[in-house]
Amino acid sequence: MDDILLMTEESMEKTISNLKDRLTNIRAGRANPSMLDPVKVLYYGAETPLNQIANVSVPEARKLQIKPYDKSCLSDIEKAIYEADLGLTPNNTGDMIFISIPELTEDRRRELVKQAKGMSEEAKVALRNIRQDALSDVKKLELSEDEEKRAEQEVQDLINKYNKIVEDILKDKEEELMTI
């Protein structure tokens, strides 16, 4: 029984970690190098993550600076940023690329909050699926009725705890997005 609870909690932790990672990609109007994590550059015939072929830094609050290790791939980086459809416009200076992060409008902020809510709902669905798997594992153990009820309650307590964590993460992200 303890193994089931341990594996269930581990899976729930991974779900929370995944949610946090996905929410960092929703930008709040401030420059963040992780905004460019989804960008893959066609570099010598292979799709390569941008952060492996260039240094991404934040010289100002609303500006990203991309300095490639190999200047010959500047146009490839620029093209990859456009193709990633992040709503960002790169400016190529010949040595490096600058990206100005536009101020978020009220409508865009609401749209991003909706996106964050969708991601948190997906996390809750994943948590419910993990709970279902744990409950079916408990049933397979053929415990006495009291032990089975106790085990089901422990699994339910776990999902309640992790649903609360998801709600707290969403509330923080929503606050961050709506702050001007």
PyMOL commands that place a pseudoatom at each C-alpha (Angstrom):
pseudoatom trace, name=CA, resn=MET, resi=1, chain=A, elem=C, hetatm=0, pos=[0.000, 0.000, 0.000]
pseudoatom trace, name=CA, resn=ASP, resi=2, chain=A, elem=C, hetatm=0, pos=[2.819, 2.397, 0.873]
pseudoatom trace, name=CA, resn=ASP, resi=3, chain=A, elem=C, hetatm=0, pos=[4.388, 1.754, -2.538]
pseudoatom trace, name=CA, resn=ILE, resi=4, chain=A, elem=C, hetatm=0, pos=[1.160, 2.737, -4.276]
pseudoatom trace, name=CA, resn=LEU, resi=5, chain=A, elem=C, hetatm=0, pos=[0.940, 5.970, -2.284]
pseudoatom trace, name=CA, resn=LEU, resi=6, chain=A, elem=C, hetatm=0, pos=[4.599, 6.741, -2.938]
pseudoatom trace, name=CA, resn=MET, resi=7, chain=A, elem=C, hetatm=0, pos=[4.268, 6.166, -6.685]
pseudoatom trace, name=CA, resn=THR, resi=8, chain=A, elem=C, hetatm=0, pos=[1.040, 8.172, -6.767]
pseudoatom trace, name=CA, resn=GLU, resi=9, chain=A, elem=C, hetatm=0, pos=[2.613, 11.115, -4.987]
pseudoatom trace, name=CA, resn=GLU, resi=10, chain=A, elem=C, hetatm=0, pos=[5.661, 10.933, -7.259]
pseudoatom trace, name=CA, resn=SER, resi=11, chain=A, elem=C, hetatm=0, pos=[3.432, 11.050, -10.355]
pseudoatom trace, name=CA, resn=MET, resi=12, chain=A, elem=C, hetatm=0, pos=[1.487, 13.981, -8.912]
pseudoatom trace, name=CA, resn=GLU, resi=13, chain=A, elem=C, hetatm=0, pos=[4.753, 15.839, -8.230]
pseudoatom trace, name=CA, resn=LYS, resi=14, chain=A, elem=C, hetatm=0, pos=[5.757, 15.336, -11.866]
pseudoatom trace, name=CA, resn=THR, resi=15, chain=A, elem=C, hetatm=0, pos=[2.401, 16.739, -12.971]
pseudoatom trace, name=CA, resn=ILE, resi=16, chain=A, elem=C, hetatm=0, pos=[2.916, 19.852, -10.812]
pseudoatom trace, name=CA, resn=SER, resi=17, chain=A, elem=C, hetatm=0, pos=[6.458, 20.253, -12.140]
pseudoatom trace, name=CA, resn=ASN, resi=18, chain=A, elem=C, hetatm=0, pos=[5.184, 19.966, -15.722]
pseudoatom trace, name=CA, resn=LEU, resi=19, chain=A, elem=C, hetatm=0, pos=[2.506, 22.593, -15.024]
pseudoatom trace, name=CA, resn=LYS, resi=20, chain=A, elem=C, hetatm=0, pos=[5.102, 25.003, -13.612]
pseudoatom trace, name=CA, resn=ASP, resi=21, chain=A, elem=C, hetatm=0, pos=[7.326, 24.498, -16.659]
pseudoatom trace, name=CA, resn=ARG, resi=22, chain=A, elem=C, hetatm=0, pos=[4.451, 25.126, -19.045]
pseudoatom trace, name=CA, resn=LEU, resi=23, chain=A, elem=C, hetatm=0, pos=[3.307, 28.231, -17.164]
pseudoatom trace, name=CA, resn=THR, resi=24, chain=A, elem=C, hetatm=0, pos=[6.774, 29.807, -17.351]
pseudoatom trace, name=CA, resn=ASN, resi=25, chain=A, elem=C, hetatm=0, pos=[6.314, 29.938, -21.129]
pseudoatom trace, name=CA, resn=ILE, resi=26, chain=A, elem=C, hetatm=0, pos=[3.344, 32.265, -20.677]
pseudoatom trace, name=CA, resn=ARG, resi=27, chain=A, elem=C, hetatm=0, pos=[4.987, 35.622, -20.541]
pseudoatom trace, name=CA, resn=ALA, resi=28, chain=A, elem=C, hetatm=0, pos=[3.812, 38.467, -18.377]
pseudoatom trace, name=CA, resn=GLY, resi=29, chain=A, elem=C, hetatm=0, pos=[5.242, 41.294, -20.472]
pseudoatom trace, name=CA, resn=ARG, resi=30, chain=A, elem=C, hetatm=0, pos=[8.730, 40.915, -19.046]
pseudoatom trace, name=CA, resn=ALA, resi=31, chain=A, elem=C, hetatm=0, pos=[11.641, 39.476, -20.965]
pseudoatom trace, name=CA, resn=ASN, resi=32, chain=A, elem=C, hetatm=0, pos=[12.671, 35.986, -19.907]
pseudoatom trace, name=CA, resn=PRO, resi=33, chain=A, elem=C, hetatm=0, pos=[15.162, 33.745, -21.756]
pseudoatom trace, name=CA, resn=SER, resi=34, chain=A, elem=C, hetatm=0, pos=[12.885, 30.730, -21.192]
pseudoatom trace, name=CA, resn=MET, resi=35, chain=A, elem=C, hetatm=0, pos=[10.362, 32.380, -23.551]
pseudoatom trace, name=CA, resn=LEU, resi=36, chain=A, elem=C, hetatm=0, pos=[12.548, 31.127, -26.386]
pseudoatom trace, name=CA, resn=ASP, resi=37, chain=A, elem=C, hetatm=0, pos=[12.766, 27.515, -25.136]
pseudoatom trace, name=CA, resn=PRO, resi=38, chain=A, elem=C, hetatm=0, pos=[10.282, 26.259, -27.772]
pseudoatom trace, name=CA, resn=VAL, resi=39, chain=A, elem=C, hetatm=0, pos=[12.441, 27.718, -30.589]
pseudoatom trace, name=CA, resn=LYS, resi=40, chain=A, elem=C, hetatm=0, pos=[14.294, 25.073, -32.617]
pseudoatom trace, name=CA, resn=VAL, resi=41, chain=A, elem=C, hetatm=0, pos=[16.815, 26.287, -35.212]
pseudoatom trace, name=CA, resn=LEU, resi=42, chain=A, elem=C, hetatm=0, pos=[17.698, 24.298, -38.308]
pseudoatom trace, name=CA, resn=TYR, resi=43, chain=A, elem=C, hetatm=0, pos=[21.468, 24.198, -37.769]
pseudoatom trace, name=CA, resn=TYR, resi=44, chain=A, elem=C, hetatm=0, pos=[23.580, 22.102, -40.143]
pseudoatom trace, name=CA, resn=GLY, resi=45, chain=A, elem=C, hetatm=0, pos=[20.528, 20.020, -41.041]
pseudoatom trace, name=CA, resn=ALA, resi=46, chain=A, elem=C, hetatm=0, pos=[19.458, 19.260, -37.452]
pseudoatom trace, name=CA, resn=GLU, resi=47, chain=A, elem=C, hetatm=0, pos=[16.787, 20.973, -35.364]
pseudoatom trace, name=CA, resn=THR, resi=48, chain=A, elem=C, hetatm=0, pos=[18.724, 22.386, -32.437]
pseudoatom trace, name=CA, resn=PRO, resi=49, chain=A, elem=C, hetatm=0, pos=[17.342, 24.232, -29.393]
pseudoatom trace, name=CA, resn=LEU, resi=50, chain=A, elem=C, hetatm=0, pos=[18.200, 27.937, -29.602]
pseudoatom trace, name=CA, resn=ASN, resi=51, chain=A, elem=C, hetatm=0, pos=[19.936, 27.962, -26.210]
pseudoatom trace, name=CA, resn=GLN, resi=52, chain=A, elem=C, hetatm=0, pos=[22.474, 25.408, -27.507]
pseudoatom trace, name=CA, resn=ILE, resi=53, chain=A, elem=C, hetatm=0, pos=[23.690, 27.560, -30.401]
pseudoatom trace, name=CA, resn=ALA, resi=54, chain=A, elem=C, hetatm=0, pos=[23.383, 31.027, -28.877]
pseudoatom trace, name=CA, resn=ASN, resi=55, chain=A, elem=C, hetatm=0, pos=[23.603, 32.924, -25.635]
pseudoatom trace, name=CA, resn=VAL, resi=56, chain=A, elem=C, hetatm=0, pos=[20.208, 34.395, -24.666]
pseudoatom trace, name=CA, resn=SER, resi=57, chain=A, elem=C, hetatm=0, pos=[20.322, 37.252, -22.160]
pseudoatom trace, name=CA, resn=VAL, resi=58, chain=A, elem=C, hetatm=0, pos=[18.122, 40.058, -20.825]
pseudoatom trace, name=CA, resn=PRO, resi=59, chain=A, elem=C, hetatm=0, pos=[19.914, 43.417, -21.092]
pseudoatom trace, name=CA, resn=GLU, resi=60, chain=A, elem=C, hetatm=0, pos=[16.727, 45.346, -20.157]
pseudoatom trace, name=CA, resn=ALA, resi=61, chain=A, elem=C, hetatm=0, pos=[13.364, 44.431, -18.627]
pseudoatom trace, name=CA, resn=ARG, resi=62, chain=A, elem=C, hetatm=0, pos=[11.605, 44.314, -22.008]
pseudoatom trace, name=CA, resn=LYS, resi=63, chain=A, elem=C, hetatm=0, pos=[14.415, 43.207, -24.276]
pseudoatom trace, name=CA, resn=LEU, resi=64, chain=A, elem=C, hetatm=0, pos=[16.049, 39.886, -25.137]
pseudoatom trace, name=CA, resn=GLN, resi=65, chain=A, elem=C, hetatm=0, pos=[19.504, 39.672, -26.675]
pseudoatom trace, name=CA, resn=ILE, resi=66, chain=A, elem=C, hetatm=0, pos=[20.548, 36.609, -28.676]
pseudoatom trace, name=CA, resn=LYS, resi=67, chain=A, elem=C, hetatm=0, pos=[24.247, 36.285, -29.451]
pseudoatom trace, name=CA, resn=PRO, resi=68, chain=A, elem=C, hetatm=0, pos=[24.991, 33.179, -31.548]
pseudoatom trace, name=CA, resn=TYR, resi=69, chain=A, elem=C, hetatm=0, pos=[28.222, 31.289, -31.055]
pseudoatom trace, name=CA, resn=ASP, resi=70, chain=A, elem=C, hetatm=0, pos=[28.431, 31.042, -34.866]
pseudoatom trace, name=CA, resn=LYS, resi=71, chain=A, elem=C, hetatm=0, pos=[27.425, 34.286, -36.639]
pseudoatom trace, name=CA, resn=SER, resi=72, chain=A, elem=C, hetatm=0, pos=[26.639, 32.430, -39.867]
pseudoatom trace, name=CA, resn=CYS, resi=73, chain=A, elem=C, hetatm=0, pos=[23.413, 31.111, -38.328]
pseudoatom trace, name=CA, resn=LEU, resi=74, chain=A, elem=C, hetatm=0, pos=[21.906, 34.546, -37.517]
pseudoatom trace, name=CA, resn=SER, resi=75, chain=A, elem=C, hetatm=0, pos=[19.349, 34.366, -40.332]
pseudoatom trace, name=CA, resn=ASP, resi=76, chain=A, elem=C, hetatm=0, pos=[18.441, 30.779, -39.370]
pseudoatom trace, name=CA, resn=ILE, resi=77, chain=A, elem=C, hetatm=0, pos=[17.795, 31.904, -35.783]
pseudoatom trace, name=CA, resn=GLU, resi=78, chain=A, elem=C, hetatm=0, pos=[15.704, 34.828, -37.001]
pseudoatom trace, name=CA, resn=LYS, resi=79, chain=A, elem=C, hetatm=0, pos=[13.666, 32.502, -39.233]
pseudoatom trace, name=CA, resn=ALA, resi=80, chain=A, elem=C, hetatm=0, pos=[13.162, 29.990, -36.401]
pseudoatom trace, name=CA, resn=ILE, resi=81, chain=A, elem=C, hetatm=0, pos=[11.837, 32.718, -34.077]
pseudoatom trace, name=CA, resn=TYR, resi=82, chain=A, elem=C, hetatm=0, pos=[9.297, 33.768, -36.717]
pseudoatom trace, name=CA, resn=GLU, resi=83, chain=A, elem=C, hetatm=0, pos=[8.283, 30.159, -37.349]
pseudoatom trace, name=CA, resn=ALA, resi=84, chain=A, elem=C, hetatm=0, pos=[7.868, 29.441, -33.611]
pseudoatom trace, name=CA, resn=ASP, resi=85, chain=A, elem=C, hetatm=0, pos=[4.886, 31.834, -33.746]
pseudoatom trace, name=CA, resn=LEU, resi=86, chain=A, elem=C, hetatm=0, pos=[5.562, 33.383, -30.336]
pseudoatom trace, name=CA, resn=GLY, resi=87, chain=A, elem=C, hetatm=0, pos=[4.317, 36.802, -31.369]
pseudoatom trace, name=CA, resn=LEU, resi=88, chain=A, elem=C, hetatm=0, pos=[7.854, 38.200, -31.192]
pseudoatom trace, name=CA, resn=THR, resi=89, chain=A, elem=C, hetatm=0, pos=[9.680, 40.198, -33.848]
pseudoatom trace, name=CA, resn=PRO, resi=90, chain=A, elem=C, hetatm=0, pos=[13.465, 39.712, -33.998]
pseudoatom trace, name=CA, resn=ASN, resi=91, chain=A, elem=C, hetatm=0, pos=[15.777, 42.570, -35.070]
pseudoatom trace, name=CA, resn=ASN, resi=92, chain=A, elem=C, hetatm=0, pos=[19.025, 41.383, -36.648]
pseudoatom trace, name=CA, resn=THR, resi=93, chain=A, elem=C, hetatm=0, pos=[21.969, 43.785, -36.167]
pseudoatom trace, name=CA, resn=GLY, resi=94, chain=A, elem=C, hetatm=0, pos=[24.489, 41.629, -38.018]
pseudoatom trace, name=CA, resn=ASP, resi=95, chain=A, elem=C, hetatm=0, pos=[26.231, 40.512, -34.815]
pseudoatom trace, name=CA, resn=MET, resi=96, chain=A, elem=C, hetatm=0, pos=[23.267, 39.598, -32.667]
pseudoatom trace, name=CA, resn=ILE, resi=97, chain=A, elem=C, hetatm=0, pos=[19.487, 39.623, -32.551]
pseudoatom trace, name=CA, resn=PHE, resi=98, chain=A, elem=C, hetatm=0, pos=[17.391, 41.811, -30.279]
pseudoatom trace, name=CA, resn=ILE, resi=99, chain=A, elem=C, hetatm=0, pos=[13.763, 41.139, -29.457]
pseudoatom trace, name=CA, resn=SER, resi=100, chain=A, elem=C, hetatm=0, pos=[11.635, 43.842, -27.866]
pseudoatom trace, name=CA, resn=ILE, resi=101, chain=A, elem=C, hetatm=0, pos=[8.845, 42.440, -25.718]
pseudoatom trace, name=CA, resn=PRO, resi=102, chain=A, elem=C, hetatm=0, pos=[5.687, 44.472, -26.318]
pseudoatom trace, name=CA, resn=GLU, resi=103, chain=A, elem=C, hetatm=0, pos=[3.577, 45.764, -23.446]
pseudoatom trace, name=CA, resn=LEU, resi=104, chain=A, elem=C, hetatm=0, pos=[0.621, 43.466, -22.906]
pseudoatom trace, name=CA, resn=THR, resi=105, chain=A, elem=C, hetatm=0, pos=[-2.839, 44.822, -23.623]
pseudoatom trace, name=CA, resn=GLU, resi=106, chain=A, elem=C, hetatm=0, pos=[-5.770, 44.088, -21.317]
pseudoatom trace, name=CA, resn=ASP, resi=107, chain=A, elem=C, hetatm=0, pos=[-7.263, 41.690, -23.887]
pseudoatom trace, name=CA, resn=ARG, resi=108, chain=A, elem=C, hetatm=0, pos=[-3.975, 39.858, -24.305]
pseudoatom trace, name=CA, resn=ARG, resi=109, chain=A, elem=C, hetatm=0, pos=[-3.629, 39.556, -20.525]
pseudoatom trace, name=CA, resn=ARG, resi=110, chain=A, elem=C, hetatm=0, pos=[-7.104, 37.989, -20.314]
pseudoatom trace, name=CA, resn=GLU, resi=111, chain=A, elem=C, hetatm=0, pos=[-6.205, 35.635, -23.153]
pseudoatom trace, name=CA, resn=LEU, resi=112, chain=A, elem=C, hetatm=0, pos=[-3.039, 34.554, -21.333]
pseudoatom trace, name=CA, resn=VAL, resi=113, chain=A, elem=C, hetatm=0, pos=[-5.021, 33.992, -18.112]
pseudoatom trace, name=CA, resn=LYS, resi=114, chain=A, elem=C, hetatm=0, pos=[-7.416, 31.773, -20.091]
pseudoatom trace, name=CA, resn=GLN, resi=115, chain=A, elem=C, hetatm=0, pos=[-4.444, 29.856, -21.450]
pseudoatom trace, name=CA, resn=ALA, resi=116, chain=A, elem=C, hetatm=0, pos=[-3.073, 29.407, -17.922]
pseudoatom trace, name=CA, resn=LYS, resi=117, chain=A, elem=C, hetatm=0, pos=[-6.466, 28.192, -16.694]
pseudoatom trace, name=CA, resn=GLY, resi=118, chain=A, elem=C, hetatm=0, pos=[-6.548, 25.658, -19.522]
pseudoatom trace, name=CA, resn=MET, resi=119, chain=A, elem=C, hetatm=0, pos=[-3.127, 24.364, -18.533]
pseudoatom trace, name=CA, resn=SER, resi=120, chain=A, elem=C, hetatm=0, pos=[-4.134, 24.073, -14.885]
pseudoatom trace, name=CA, resn=GLU, resi=121, chain=A, elem=C, hetatm=0, pos=[-7.300, 22.211, -15.881]
pseudoatom trace, name=CA, resn=GLU, resi=122, chain=A, elem=C, hetatm=0, pos=[-5.163, 19.778, -17.902]
pseudoatom trace, name=CA, resn=ALA, resi=123, chain=A, elem=C, hetatm=0, pos=[-3.016, 19.264, -14.802]
pseudoatom trace, name=CA, resn=LYS, resi=124, chain=A, elem=C, hetatm=0, pos=[-6.126, 18.521, -12.731]
pseudoatom trace, name=CA, resn=VAL, resi=125, chain=A, elem=C, hetatm=0, pos=[-7.274, 15.972, -15.309]
pseudoatom trace, name=CA, resn=ALA, resi=126, chain=A, elem=C, hetatm=0, pos=[-3.840, 14.337, -15.137]
pseudoatom trace, name=CA, resn=LEU, resi=127, chain=A, elem=C, hetatm=0, pos=[-4.105, 14.254, -11.329]
pseudoatom trace, name=CA, resn=ARG, resi=128, chain=A, elem=C, hetatm=0, pos=[-7.544, 12.600, -11.568]
pseudoatom trace, name=CA, resn=ASN, resi=129, chain=A, elem=C, hetatm=0, pos=[-6.133, 9.991, -13.945]
pseudoatom trace, name=CA, resn=ILE, resi=130, chain=A, elem=C, hetatm=0, pos=[-3.320, 9.287, -11.488]
pseudoatom trace, name=CA, resn=ARG, resi=131, chain=A, elem=C, hetatm=0, pos=[-5.925, 8.907, -8.725]
pseudoatom trace, name=CA, resn=GLN, resi=132, chain=A, elem=C, hetatm=0, pos=[-7.902, 6.434, -10.858]
pseudoatom trace, name=CA, resn=ASP, resi=133, chain=A, elem=C, hetatm=0, pos=[-4.765, 4.365, -11.463]
pseudoatom trace, name=CA, resn=ALA, resi=134, chain=A, elem=C, hetatm=0, pos=[-3.974, 4.360, -7.743]
pseudoatom trace, name=CA, resn=LEU, resi=135, chain=A, elem=C, hetatm=0, pos=[-7.518, 3.333, -6.817]
pseudoatom trace, name=CA, resn=SER, resi=136, chain=A, elem=C, hetatm=0, pos=[-7.470, 0.464, -9.305]
pseudoatom trace, name=CA, resn=ASP, resi=137, chain=A, elem=C, hetatm=0, pos=[-4.100, -0.640, -7.854]
pseudoatom trace, name=CA, resn=VAL, resi=138, chain=A, elem=C, hetatm=0, pos=[-5.645, -0.564, -4.364]
pseudoatom trace, name=CA, resn=LYS, resi=139, chain=A, elem=C, hetatm=0, pos=[-8.548, -2.751, -5.550]
pseudoatom trace, name=CA, resn=LYS, resi=140, chain=A, elem=C, hetatm=0, pos=[-6.070, -5.303, -6.933]
pseudoatom trace, name=CA, resn=LEU, resi=141, chain=A, elem=C, hetatm=0, pos=[-4.489, -5.680, -3.469]
pseudoatom trace, name=CA, resn=GLU, resi=142, chain=A, elem=C, hetatm=0, pos=[-7.662, -7.366, -2.170]
pseudoatom trace, name=CA, resn=LEU, resi=143, chain=A, elem=C, hetatm=0, pos=[-7.506, -5.657, 1.210]
pseudoatom trace, name=CA, resn=SER, resi=144, chain=A, elem=C, hetatm=0, pos=[-10.190, -5.896, 3.870]
pseudoatom trace, name=CA, resn=GLU, resi=145, chain=A, elem=C, hetatm=0, pos=[-13.052, -3.419, 3.467]
pseudoatom trace, name=CA, resn=ASP, resi=146, chain=A, elem=C, hetatm=0, pos=[-11.755, -1.108, 6.219]
pseudoatom trace, name=CA, resn=GLU, resi=147, chain=A, elem=C, hetatm=0, pos=[-8.200, -1.107, 4.869]
pseudoatom trace, name=CA, resn=GLU, resi=148, chain=A, elem=C, hetatm=0, pos=[-9.477, -0.460, 1.350]
pseudoatom trace, name=CA, resn=LYS, resi=149, chain=A, elem=C, hetatm=0, pos=[-11.576, 2.509, 2.555]
pseudoatom trace, name=CA, resn=ARG, resi=150, chain=A, elem=C, hetatm=0, pos=[-8.578, 3.886, 4.469]
pseudoatom trace, name=CA, resn=ALA, resi=151, chain=A, elem=C, hetatm=0, pos=[-6.355, 3.520, 1.396]
pseudoatom trace, name=CA, resn=GLU, resi=152, chain=A, elem=C, hetatm=0, pos=[-8.949, 5.229, -0.824]
pseudoatom trace, name=CA, resn=GLN, resi=153, chain=A, elem=C, hetatm=0, pos=[-9.163, 8.080, 1.688]
pseudoatom trace, name=CA, resn=GLU, resi=154, chain=A, elem=C, hetatm=0, pos=[-5.372, 8.490, 1.664]
pseudoatom trace, name=CA, resn=VAL, resi=155, chain=A, elem=C, hetatm=0, pos=[-5.383, 8.673, -2.133]
pseudoatom trace, name=CA, resn=GLN, resi=156, chain=A, elem=C, hetatm=0, pos=[-8.231, 11.216, -1.980]
pseudoatom trace, name=CA, resn=ASP, resi=157, chain=A, elem=C, hetatm=0, pos=[-6.280, 13.284, 0.556]
pseudoatom trace, name=CA, resn=LEU, resi=158, chain=A, elem=C, hetatm=0, pos=[-3.328, 13.291, -1.854]
pseudoatom trace, name=CA, resn=ILE, resi=159, chain=A, elem=C, hetatm=0, pos=[-5.409, 14.527, -4.782]
pseudoatom trace, name=CA, resn=ASN, resi=160, chain=A, elem=C, hetatm=0, pos=[-7.005, 17.213, -2.597]
pseudoatom trace, name=CA, resn=LYS, resi=161, chain=A, elem=C, hetatm=0, pos=[-3.530, 18.398, -1.585]
pseudoatom trace, name=CA, resn=TYR, resi=162, chain=A, elem=C, hetatm=0, pos=[-2.272, 18.534, -5.190]
pseudoatom trace, name=CA, resn=ASN, resi=163, chain=A, elem=C, hetatm=0, pos=[-5.440, 20.165, -6.527]
pseudoatom trace, name=CA, resn=LYS, resi=164, chain=A, elem=C, hetatm=0, pos=[-4.891, 22.909, -3.931]
pseudoatom trace, name=CA, resn=ILE, resi=165, chain=A, elem=C, hetatm=0, pos=[-1.298, 23.306, -5.161]
pseudoatom trace, name=CA, resn=VAL, resi=166, chain=A, elem=C, hetatm=0, pos=[-2.558, 23.652, -8.758]
pseudoatom trace, name=CA, resn=GLU, resi=167, chain=A, elem=C, hetatm=0, pos=[-5.078, 26.296, -7.636]
pseudoatom trace, name=CA, resn=ASP, resi=168, chain=A, elem=C, hetatm=0, pos=[-2.364, 28.237, -5.780]
pseudoatom trace, name=CA, resn=ILE, resi=169, chain=A, elem=C, hetatm=0, pos=[-0.008, 28.124, -8.778]
pseudoatom trace, name=CA, resn=LEU, resi=170, chain=A, elem=C, hetatm=0, pos=[-2.800, 29.326, -11.067]
pseudoatom trace, name=CA, resn=LYS, resi=171, chain=A, elem=C, hetatm=0, pos=[-3.742, 32.136, -8.677]
pseudoatom trace, name=CA, resn=ASP, resi=172, chain=A, elem=C, hetatm=0, pos=[-0.120, 33.341, -8.553]
pseudoatom trace, name=CA, resn=LYS, resi=173, chain=A, elem=C, hetatm=0, pos=[0.205, 33.210, -12.357]
pseudoatom trace, name=CA, resn=GLU, resi=174, chain=A, elem=C, hetatm=0, pos=[-3.097, 35.020, -12.833]
pseudoatom trace, name=CA, resn=GLU, resi=175, chain=A, elem=C, hetatm=0, pos=[-1.961, 37.738, -10.422]
pseudoatom trace, name=CA, resn=GLU, resi=176, chain=A, elem=C, hetatm=0, pos=[1.366, 38.031, -12.255]
pseudoatom trace, name=CA, resn=LEU, resi=177, chain=A, elem=C, hetatm=0, pos=[-0.368, 38.316, -15.642]
pseudoatom trace, name=CA, resn=MET, resi=178, chain=A, elem=C, hetatm=0, pos=[-2.934, 40.884, -14.556]
pseudoatom trace, name=CA, resn=THR, resi=179, chain=A, elem=C, hetatm=0, pos=[-0.392, 43.118, -12.782]
pseudoatom trace, name=CA, resn=ILE, resi=180, chain=A, elem=C, hetatm=0, pos=[0.493, 46.050, -14.994]
for i in range(1, 180): cmd.bond("trace and resi %d" % i, "trace and resi %d" % (i + 1))
show_as sticks, trace
zoom trace
